[in-house]
Amino acid sequence: MVVFWFISLYITPILSINFCLNLVAILKNVKNEQPTDKNTFWLTISFLLIVWSIAVTSSFGSE
């Protein structure tokens, strides 16, 4: 439980910045017809951790 609160409070802003930067990089790579594999992986991981930490934290908060 403490781990998810820590992620929600301190790491989520970093993950959000990472998400936005990777999204912009993907859009640039698509425009220039370059591969997007690495950026897509990191975009997915950061989105997964953001949503997962918010969901777990909110489910423990309602009890």
N, C-alpha and C positions, 0 to 999 in steps of 0.2 A: 504494500500500500504506500509506503513512504517513497519508494522508487517512482511510482507513478505521479505522486505529488511533486517530486523533484523534477521529473521530466516536464510536467505541465507548467511549472513555474519558471524554470530556468532554461530548459533545453528547447522548449517549443518555439520561442522567438528565434533561436538559431536555426532550427529546422525550417521555420517559415521563410527566413532569408534564403536558405539553401534551396527551398522549393521554388521560390521566385527566380533566383539566378539560373537554376537548371531549366526552368520553363522558358526563359528568354533565350538561353543557349540552344534549346531544342528548336525554337522558332527560327533563329538565325541559321541553324544547320539545315533545316528543312528548306528554307529560302535558297540557300547555296547548294542544295542537293548533296549534303555531306551526311555521314552516318550519325545516328543519334543514340546508339546503344548505351553508352556510358551515362549520358545525361538522363536518359529515360530510367535507368536503374536507380540512380540517386534520387530522382524526382519521386519515384514510386516508394522508395524506402522512407524518405522524409514525410511524405503524405501518410503512409501507413502508421508511422510512429506518432504523428500529430493526432490523427483520428483515434488511434488506439488509446493513447494516454488520456485524451479528453473523455472518451467513453468509459474507461475503467474508473477514472477519478470521479466522474459524475455518478456512476452506479454505486460507488462507496459513499458518496456524499448524501445520497437519498436515504440511507439507513439511519 
